[in-house]
C-alpha cells in the first residue's frame, strides 16, 4: 500500500508533465542505438491518442484496472533499471581514478629508465672520445702531409714548366708550348691562395710574361709570313698552325686582333677593286662582287684552310666581313648615283644579293653571327591561306618581275647586304603603281571589247580581271615581303588600296548598264577615284530617280549580276589580303593596315546593283498596276479567274527572275536580299494602287481579293519561281510577304463588309487593321464610295477609338500583327468558295 502511495506521489510530480524534446541528430542517434516500436518511445508521443488506442470503446474501460497495474509494473522496472545504471556509473568513476594512478606510476618508471639509458650513453661517448683521440691526431697529420706533398709536386711541376716554356718560346716550338702552357696554367690555379708568398708571386709573373711574349712573337710571325718580303711565296706550314693552337690558350683578345688583321688583309684586294669610282662597283655588275668572294674563298680554303683551327670559323668570318664591307660600299655608291637606278636594276641587284645571302646560309652555320649578336631578323617562309593566297603563284604577264627565290630554311645571312636597298624601295613601289595603272587600263579595255563572260551556266562567273588583279597583288606582296617588311610594305599597301578603289570605279560602277531614261548621264569615266563612296552613291541615286521607268535587257541584267558577284569576290578576298598583309608586315605597323574603306565601296556596289535590279523588275510591273487602278470595279458583277493585270505581273516576274536567280546562284544571300527588297518595294506600291481603285463594289472587292491571293502565292514562291529545284523561301522573306499581303487582304475585307452600323464597321476595321491611321481609314471609305458626310461620321468614330487602339497596341507589342495574320486564316473559307465557283464556271 505504501508503494502505491509512493508511486502516486511520483505521478503527481510536476516535472513529469514536461515533455523532453531532443535535437534531430540526437534523436536519430538514439533510434539507431536503441531501436523501439513502443509508442511510448516515439518523440511525437501523444497521451490522448495512446489512451484512445487502449480504450477505443466504452466496453474496453472494464479492463482499466488491469492496464493501470501493467503501467505501474513497467514504471517500477524502469526505476530499477535507472538505479542500476546510476550505481554502475559510481563504480566506474572509482575504477577510473585507480587506472589513472596506475598510469602515472608507469610513466614515472619509464622516465627513470630513460634517464639511466641517457647517462650510460654519455659515459659511452666519453669513452669513445678517449679511445679515438690519438686516431684523430694521426688522421689530421696524414691529411696535412698529403696536402704538403701535393703542393710540393705542383710547385715542382710549375717551376719545371716555367723553365721549359721559356726555352720553348725562344726556340718557337709552338706545338709543345700549346700542350705545356695549358698544364702550367692549370697548376698555377692551385697556388691562387698562396700569391702572398714572394716565390709563388715571382713564378706567376714569369708565366704572365711568357704569355705576353708568346702573343707578340706569334703575331710577329704571322705578319712576317703574310706581309714580309717572302709573302708572295708563302705556303701553309705546321709552325703557324701550332701557333694558332697556342693562341687558343692565350688571351682571347690577341686571337681576335689577329683574326681581324688577317681578314682585313684578305679583303684588301676587294676594297681596291670595287671602290666607288670603279666601273665594276655599280649595281649592274654586282655579280662580280660575289664571284670575287667565291674565288677568294676557294683559294683561302685550299691554301690556309688547314692552318687555322676549325673552331675559328675563318671562312665564315671572312664572308661576314665581306658582307659588311659590301653593304657600306653599296650604301655610299647608291647615295651618290641614286638617280641612275630604275626598278629593273634595283630588283636585279636585290635578287642577286638575296640569292648570294641564301647561298652563304647554306654554306655556313651563322655561328659567328650568333656569338657576336649580329644575327639579323629573319622572315619566315610563306604560309598558305585562303584564295587566292593559298594557291601556288602562277606565271602572269611580263609586267611582274620574277620573284626572289626563297629557301626552305631562313638564312642567318639574310639582310646583311640587302638591307642597304630598303631605303630605295620606293622605286619598286612606284613601279608597281605604274604597272597596276596599266593593268587596270587593260582590264577596262578588255571589258569594253569583250563584255561579261558568257559561260554563266554554273552561276559562279566573275570578271576574270578580278582574280588576275589579286594574283598580281599576291606576287607583289610576296616579293616585297622578301625585300622589306617595314615602311615599303606599308607604302605598297596604300598602292593596293588605291587600285582597289579604281577597279571598283572603272570596272564595276562605270560598267553598270545605263538606264533608258538616263541617256543624258555619262557614266563611263565620270567618276574619279578620289570621290569613292559618296560619288558612287550620288551616281546610282541619279540613275534610280529618273522619271521614266528603267528597263534592262537580259544581257544588261546578266552584266549587273556578274558585277555583283565580282564585288562579292573582291569583298571576301580583300579581307584575306588585309589579314595576310598584317601577318607579313612588322607588328608595330600592322595596326595601320585597314581595307575598311575599300570594303565599304564593294558593299555599296552590291547594294546599288540590288536596288537597280529591284527597280527594273518593279518597273516592269508598273503598267499592270496602273491598269488595275483604271478598271471600273464598281460595275464588276461577277467573279472570274484572276485578272489580266495579275497575269501580266506574273509573266514579267517569271520572265526576269530566273535569269537573275541563275546568275546569282553562288551569291544566295544577295539573291535573298534582292527578293526581300523587291517585296518591301512592290507590296506598298500594290496597296497604294488598291487605294486608287474607287469606288469598289462588293463583287469587285471579291475579285480584287482573289487577285491579291494569287499575287501573294506568286510572291511566296518568288525565290524558287521557274526553278527545277524547289527550295523553301527564307523565313524572313516569308514573314515580309505574309505581313504585307495580309494587309491588302484585310483592306478588301473591310471594303466588302457592310457599313451599317457605323460603330460596328469601325470596330471591324480596327480589328482587321489595328495599326492603321485616319488617312488610311479615309482612303478605305473612299474605296467603298461613301459620301463626304458619311465619311465624316465614320472618321469621328474612328478618331474617338484612337486612344483605345494606342493603349492596346503598347502592351500587346506585336499582338496586333499576329491577330491580323491569323484573321485571314480564319476567314479563308470565303476565298476558297470563290475558287470553287471559278472552277465550276470553267
PEBELJO-V424247 format. One record per helix or strand of 3 or more residues. SS is the DSSP state (alpha for helix, beta for strand). FROM is the first residue (numbers start at 1). TO is the last residue. Records with the same first field share a line. If there is no record, write none. Layout:
SS = FROM-TO, FROM-TO
This chain:
alpha = 2-11, 14-17, 24-33, 39-41, 47-54, 59-171, 174-189, 192-194, 198-227, 231-233, 238-249, 252-273, 279-281, 283-304, 310-312, 314-336, 338-340, 343-363, 367-372, 418-424, 426-450, 464-483, 487-511, 516-518, 529-544, 554-584, 587-592, 596-630, 633-635, 644-663, 668-692, 698-716, 718-720, 731-752, 758-768, 774-784, 788-812, 815-826, 829-841
